[in-house]
Amino acid sequence: MTKLSSICVYCGSSPGARPSYLEAAQRVGADMAAAGARLVYGGGDVGLMGAVARSVIDHGGSVTGIIPKFLQRRERMLTAVEDLIVTVDMHERKRLMFERADAFVALPGGVGTLEELVEQLTWAQLGQHRKPVVLANIDGFWTKLLALLEHMREEGFIPRERAVDYLVADRAEDVVPLIRQALAGVEEAELSMSVSPGVL
């Protein structure tokens, strides 16, 4: 099975309106640490961002924080992380987060979280990566986005041959197992493509 080395988590720089969002961030962080998966995230010590990072650290896991220089004060860098990278701008931040992650998780968040999630969905649709993308649909947070994606399909803007691939976890405890399962599927598909007919 493909080793799960790191997961990039996108989430809000505020805690949100429901306690369940904060609880989910903490659970995902704990599960990542237990799985030995490094957290790659936006580097802040506020909101869900800070919660997931502190949970990983508290449970003995590793964290890479990547934050652009102009957000150092606004999002209060979490200096407790062992690997903290300050970038020139958002473009460099997003590129490094992509390069260092085996999979992506979107917890509840705002327009920044949405933008990062949609970018990964777009890149996957265009064949630029096969990394799992998981929407952590805590208390139905992403349900309206899922309905919009279905509407886009129905209206002919997401054709079958260019489907948008994503996974949905309704519970925080399902996130890491779902990623493991998806990575195993990718590995199996790659192995089957590499075997010539008649070899087996």
C-alpha positions in Angstrom: 0.0 0.0 0.0 1.2 3.5 -0.8 2.7 5.1 2.2 0.8 8.1 3.5 3.5 10.6 4.3 1.7 13.9 4.4 -1.7 15.5 4.1 -2.4 19.1 3.3 -5.3 20.5 5.2 -7.2 23.6 4.1 -9.5 25.2 6.7 -10.7 28.4 8.2 -8.6 31.0 10.1 -11.6 31.3 12.4 -13.2 28.6 14.5 -16.6 28.9 12.8 -20.1 29.0 14.3 -20.3 25.4 15.5 -18.3 23.6 18.1 -18.3 20.5 15.8 -16.0 22.3 13.4 -13.3 22.7 16.0 -13.8 19.2 17.3 -13.4 17.9 13.7 -10.1 19.8 13.2 -8.8 18.3 16.5 -9.9 14.8 15.5 -8.3 15.0 12.1 -5.1 16.3 13.6 -5.0 13.4 16.2 -5.7 10.8 13.5 -3.0 12.2 11.2 -0.4 12.0 14.1 -1.5 8.4 14.8 -1.1 7.5 11.1 2.3 9.1 10.9 1.2 11.5 8.3 2.8 15.0 8.4 0.4 17.9 8.4 1.1 20.5 5.7 -1.0 23.6 6.3 -1.1 27.4 6.1 1.1 28.1 9.1 -1.3 30.1 11.3 -2.1 29.7 15.0 -5.7 30.9 14.8 -9.1 29.3 14.1 -9.3 25.8 12.7 -5.8 26.1 11.3 -4.3 26.5 14.7 -6.5 23.8 16.1 -5.5 21.1 13.6 -1.8 22.0 13.9 -1.8 22.0 17.7 -3.6 18.7 17.8 -1.0 17.1 15.5 1.8 18.4 17.7 0.0 17.4 21.0 -0.4 13.8 19.7 3.3 13.5 18.7 3.0 14.2 15.0 5.0 16.4 12.6 3.8 19.7 11.0 5.0 21.9 8.1 3.6 25.4 8.2 3.7 27.5 5.0 2.7 31.1 5.3 3.3 34.1 3.1 5.1 37.0 4.7 2.2 39.4 4.6 0.1 37.0 6.7 2.6 36.4 9.5 0.9 38.8 11.9 -2.7 38.5 10.7 -2.7 34.7 11.1 -0.2 34.6 14.0 2.4 32.1 12.9 2.5 28.9 15.0 6.1 29.0 16.0 5.9 25.5 17.7 6.0 23.7 14.4 9.2 22.1 13.6 9.2 23.1 9.9 8.0 26.7 9.2 8.4 28.2 5.8 7.7 31.9 5.0 7.0 32.5 1.3 7.1 35.6 -0.8 3.4 35.4 -1.8 0.3 33.2 -2.0 1.4 31.6 -5.3 4.6 30.2 -3.8 2.7 29.1 -0.7 0.2 27.1 -2.7 2.8 25.5 -4.9 4.9 24.3 -1.9 1.8 23.0 -0.2 0.9 21.1 -3.3 4.4 19.7 -3.8 4.7 18.5 -0.2 1.3 16.7 0.1 0.1 13.2 -0.8 -3.5 14.2 -0.3 -5.7 17.2 0.5 -8.5 17.7 3.0 -10.9 20.6 3.1 -12.4 21.3 6.6 -14.9 24.0 7.0 -13.6 27.5 6.1 -14.1 30.7 4.1 -13.4 31.9 0.6 -9.7 31.1 1.0 -10.4 27.5 1.9 -12.9 27.3 -1.0 -10.4 28.8 -3.5 -7.7 26.3 -2.5 -10.1 23.4 -2.6 -11.4 24.3 -6.1 -7.9 24.8 -7.4 -7.0 21.2 -6.5 -10.2 19.9 -8.0 -9.4 21.8 -11.2 -5.9 20.5 -11.4 -7.1 16.9 -10.9 -9.8 17.5 -13.6 -7.1 18.6 -16.0 -4.9 15.6 -15.2 -2.2 17.4 -13.3 -2.4 15.2 -10.2 -4.1 12.0 -8.9 -3.8 12.9 -5.2 -7.0 12.3 -3.2 -9.1 15.4 -2.4 -11.4 15.0 0.6 -14.2 17.3 1.6 -14.8 16.9 5.4 -18.5 17.6 5.2 -18.9 18.3 9.0 -22.5 18.9 9.8 -23.2 19.3 6.1 -20.9 22.2 5.7 -20.0 21.4 2.1 -23.5 20.1 1.1 -24.4 23.2 -0.9 -21.1 23.1 -2.8 -21.7 19.5 -3.7 -25.2 20.5 -4.9 -23.6 23.2 -7.1 -21.1 20.7 -8.6 -24.1 18.4 -9.4 -25.9 21.4 -11.0 -22.8 22.1 -13.1 -22.9 18.5 -14.3 -26.6 18.7 -15.1 -26.1 21.9 -17.1 -23.3 20.4 -19.2 -20.3 22.3 -17.7 -18.7 19.2 -16.1 -18.7 16.5 -18.8 -18.3 12.9 -17.9 -15.0 12.6 -19.7 -13.6 15.4 -17.5 -15.3 14.5 -14.2 -14.3 16.3 -11.0 -12.9 13.7 -8.6 -13.4 14.2 -4.9 -14.2 12.2 -1.8 -16.7 13.1 0.9 -16.3 12.3 4.6 -19.3 13.2 6.8 -17.4 12.4 9.9 -13.9 13.6 11.0 -12.9 10.0 11.9 -13.5 8.9 8.3 -11.0 11.3 6.7 -7.7 9.5 7.2 -9.1 6.0 6.4 -10.7 7.4 3.3 -7.4 8.8 2.1 -5.6 5.5 2.8 -8.2 3.6 0.8 -8.0 6.1 -2.1 -4.2 5.9 -2.2 -4.4 2.1 -2.3 -6.7 2.4 -5.3 -4.4 4.8 -7.1 -1.5 2.4 -6.5 -3.4 -0.6 -7.8 -4.5 1.3 -10.9 -0.8 2.3 -11.6 0.4 -1.3 -11.2 -2.3 -2.6 -13.6 -1.3 0.0 -16.2 2.4 -0.9 -15.9 1.9 -4.7 -16.5 1.9 -5.8 -20.1 -0.8 -8.1 -21.4 0.2 -11.8 -21.0 2.7 -11.1 -18.2 0.5 -12.5 -15.5 
